[in-house]
Amino acid sequence: MTRVIIVGSGIAALSFIRHIKHEIEVICITKDQLSKNNSNFAQGGICFSMHENDEGLAHSLDTYEAGAKMGDLSVIQKVIAKSYPLIQQLIDEGLAFDTNTANKELDYAMEGAHSKARILHSGGDQTGKFIAKHMVAHLSHPNVTIIEDTEVIDLLKNTENEVCGVLALGNQNEFHTIEGDAVILATGGINNVFPTHSNIPDTLTSGPIIALHHNLTLESMEMIQFHPTLLGKPYEAYSLVSEAVRGSGAVLVNETGFRFMDSIHPMKSLAPRDITSRALYHQQMQGHECFLDISRIPNFETRFPTIYAAVQKHYPGAMKEHRIPVTPGAHYTVGGIQSEINGKTNLNNVYVIGEAACTNFHGANRLASNSLLEGLVMGAMCADKVNKTITPIDSSHFHAGVKIPDISEETIHQIQQQSFEILGVERNGQQMKDYAETIQHALLSCPLTEKVTKSNWQRYCVAKTLQIICESALAREESRGVHYRIDFPIQNSNWQNLKVELNSGGNENVKSITRQRENHSILH
Ligand SMILES: Cc1cc2nc3c(=O)[nH]c(=O)nc-3n(C[C@H](O)[C@H](O)[C@H](O)COP(=O)(O)OP(=O)(O)OC[C@H]3O[C@@H](n4cnc5c(N)ncnc54)[C@H](O)[C@@H]3O)c2cc1C
């Protein structure tokens, strides 16, 4: 029997497990508990544009436009087309997407930068939890082992240099070697590297670090989507206030009641996320506080129960005033480990799916509610690919262990605290250069250790991840989508087809950044 190892237990991993052949053994390794991931946090919903009867054209164009014309239209169209049968299957199985009270038909919601209402939601604002729960309940695979609280930190290779498993750290910091004939990284995004973020507040994923150590290419890592409306204030954010709230009529205002989005974008409070996030940031820079005025939303409590509960907990007076305090924060990793839409990478037997991957579906910005869709599709397509191609791999391996810089808690804290100011919604070349040097110094000036524990591994991952984002952001000398540089404020058409790639060259430190336009690349 062949065996696959799937790292992660979010929607991408669950979709993969749903579609993998029963003859293939599945080992699912997840660093926290099965349902503790961003998929279970997703509030707004999942795009389902089948009813538009245009073969996904309007949805594709919205995705492409939201991505500042950097996405790959053929990838976009394929992913959207593939999502229809998969979402329909969930509906047919009985997943209770919310319906319109009047006619009991599916209630399609509107979100920012969509030209049509096409977002299915479930349990009001509990879509991710409901989808994940449904998928877990419907897992029929007879041979799945789920290993929780175990963090994969490296890949194993056999004497032929083929990947044949993973090295993982258990709860007591003990090493585990787990063999498999294919490894699927479904490790999610890196947004919680920033101090203000919307993600599950636990440890950072090591997907990109593992990838770098094995020469997998990281693409578009400068593209981090900042969500404009996290509940709270700068450096004091609690959770997300979904775009669906604005889709339902909430309006962004400052403390004087001024609707600052009205003069900034024709879609006003529903403008694309990057524009909205910067507008909030500018308001804050001018000393204002930002709020969502929800006075026009009836039944807020039942339509958005999760958000309502969070507001009541942290700002008990806000509901009475119909004004929720909001601030921008890191939300979604648009770039990732380069892969095809079936997860295939340039390393045999290694696949990457979901938010961890970069297929150029999102371009330079993600359209709201497109990522649950992407995870669902990539998981299923990857399983199809693995079903057809998996072969037994010689599993004899030797792993000499991992050696990492042992960075102090204090140094990491300092680096991380500066990250939003330097790599957040507005970036500046000189500041980023200085920051990159600081990180490089931190990585090189501390002792190396072979005694890898979950905590020193995390500290290393934080520094390395911020270095990756910083180097990538420095390389893109324009402003596009979620990446805005004060020193290059204009979207430059020469950059539309250029992608920032980062390879380690097998080394621990970032070695080169390749910019590619179709067939040629410039190394510097
Ligand atoms: C608050 C919030 C609201 C959102 N709302 C929406 C929405 O309405 N619609 C939408 O489409 N998208 C939404 N998103 C984005 C969406 O939830 C994610 O993009 C999507 O769920 C990612 O799925 P995934 O399976 O790729 O990764 P995740 O769900 O993030 O799962 C990653 C998994 O990998 C595991 N992992 C990581 N590294 C390791 C390792 N080294 N070893 C072992 N395990 C590891 C983690 O524990 C986790 O189980 C939202 C995100 C957030 C945070």
The ligand as a Tripos MOL2 file, in Angstrom:
@<TRIPOS>MOLECULE
LIG
   53    58     1     0     0
SMALL
NO_CHARGES

@<TRIPOS>ATOM
      1 C1        -10.6930   35.3690   10.3210 C.3       1 LIG1
      2 C2        -10.6240   34.8510    8.9260 C.ar      1 LIG1
      3 C3        -11.7300   34.9170    8.1220 C.ar      1 LIG1
      4 C4        -11.6820   34.4320    6.8170 C.ar      1 LIG1
      5 N1        -12.8100   34.4620    6.0530 N.ar      1 LIG1
      6 C5        -12.7790   33.9070    4.8310 C.ar      1 LIG1
      7 C6        -13.9560   33.8090    4.0550 C.ar      1 LIG1
      8 O1        -15.0230   34.2130    4.4720 O.2       1 LIG1
      9 N2        -13.8740   33.2330    2.8430 N.ar      1 LIG1
     10 C7        -12.7080   32.7510    2.3310 C.ar      1 LIG1
     11 O2        -12.7090   32.2250    1.2130 O.2       1 LIG1
     12 N3        -11.5840   32.8210    3.0630 N.ar      1 LIG1
     13 C8        -11.5890   33.3710    4.2890 C.ar      1 LIG1
     14 N4        -10.4460   33.4190    5.0240 N.ar      1 LIG1
     15 C9         -9.2280   32.8200    4.4900 C.3       1 LIG1
     16 C10        -9.3560   31.3090    4.5790 C.3       1 LIG1
     17 O3         -9.9080   30.9500    5.8170 O.3       1 LIG1
     18 C11        -8.0140   30.6400    4.4050 C.3       1 LIG1
     19 O4         -7.3320   31.1620    3.3120 O.3       1 LIG1
     20 C12        -8.1890   29.1570    4.1740 C.3       1 LIG1
     21 O5         -9.0180   28.5960    5.1530 O.3       1 LIG1
     22 C13        -6.8330   28.4710    4.1550 C.3       1 LIG1
     23 O6         -7.0400   27.0880    4.1590 O.3       1 LIG1
     24 P1         -5.7950   26.1160    4.1780 P.3       1 LIG1
     25 O7         -6.3390   24.7410    4.2910 O.co2     1 LIG1
     26 O8         -4.9090   26.4250    3.0520 O.co2     1 LIG1
     27 O9         -4.9820   26.5170    5.4940 O.3       1 LIG1
     28 P2         -5.4100   26.6180    7.0380 P.3       1 LIG1
     29 O10        -6.8620   26.4810    7.2620 O.co2     1 LIG1
     30 O11        -4.7390   27.8370    7.5400 O.co2     1 LIG1
     31 O12        -4.7170   25.3410    7.6340 O.3       1 LIG1
     32 C14        -3.3210   25.2000    7.6950 C.3       1 LIG1
     33 C15        -3.0330   23.9610    8.5070 C.3       1 LIG1
     34 O13        -1.6500   23.6450    8.4660 O.3       1 LIG1
     35 C16        -1.2040   23.3100    9.7720 C.3       1 LIG1
     36 N5          0.2560   23.5230    9.7740 N.ar      1 LIG1
     37 C17         0.9500   24.6120    9.3730 C.ar      1 LIG1
     38 N6          2.2710   24.4010    9.4360 N.ar      1 LIG1
     39 C18         2.4310   23.1410    9.9080 C.ar      1 LIG1
     40 C19         3.5570   22.3290   10.1850 C.ar      1 LIG1
     41 N7          4.7880   22.7720    9.9900 N.pl3     1 LIG1
     42 N8          3.3510   21.0650   10.6680 N.ar      1 LIG1
     43 C20         2.0990   20.5960   10.8630 C.ar      1 LIG1
     44 N9          0.9800   21.3250   10.6000 N.ar      1 LIG1
     45 C21         1.1460   22.5720   10.1230 C.ar      1 LIG1
     46 C22        -2.0270   24.2160   10.6810 C.3       1 LIG1
     47 O14        -2.0560   23.7460   11.9890 O.3       1 LIG1
     48 C23        -3.3870   24.1190    9.9730 C.3       1 LIG1
     49 O15        -4.0860   22.9610   10.3640 O.3       1 LIG1
     50 C24       -10.4710   33.9110    6.3170 C.ar      1 LIG1
     51 C25        -9.3470   33.8530    7.1370 C.ar      1 LIG1
     52 C26        -9.4110   34.3180    8.4280 C.ar      1 LIG1
     53 C27        -8.1970   34.2480    9.2820 C.3       1 LIG1
@<TRIPOS>BOND
     1     1     2 1
     2     2     3 ar
     3     2    52 ar
     4     3     4 ar
     5     4     5 ar
     6     4    50 ar
     7     5     6 ar
     8     6     7 ar
     9     6    13 1
    10     7     8 2
    11     7     9 ar
    12     9    10 ar
    13    10    11 2
    14    10    12 ar
    15    12    13 ar
    16    13    14 ar
    17    14    15 1
    18    14    50 ar
    19    15    16 1
    20    16    17 1
    21    16    18 1
    22    18    19 1
    23    18    20 1
    24    20    21 1
    25    20    22 1
    26    22    23 1
    27    23    24 1
    28    24    25 2
    29    24    26 1
    30    24    27 1
    31    27    28 1
    32    28    29 2
    33    28    30 1
    34    28    31 1
    35    31    32 1
    36    32    33 1
    37    33    34 1
    38    33    48 1
    39    34    35 1
    40    35    36 1
    41    35    46 1
    42    36    37 ar
    43    36    45 ar
    44    37    38 ar
    45    38    39 ar
    46    39    40 ar
    47    39    45 ar
    48    40    41 1
    49    40    42 ar
    50    42    43 ar
    51    43    44 ar
    52    44    45 ar
    53    46    47 1
    54    46    48 1
    55    48    49 1
    56    50    51 ar
    57    51    52 ar
    58    52    53 1
@<TRIPOS>SUBSTRUCTURE
     1 LIG1         1 GROUP 0 **** ****
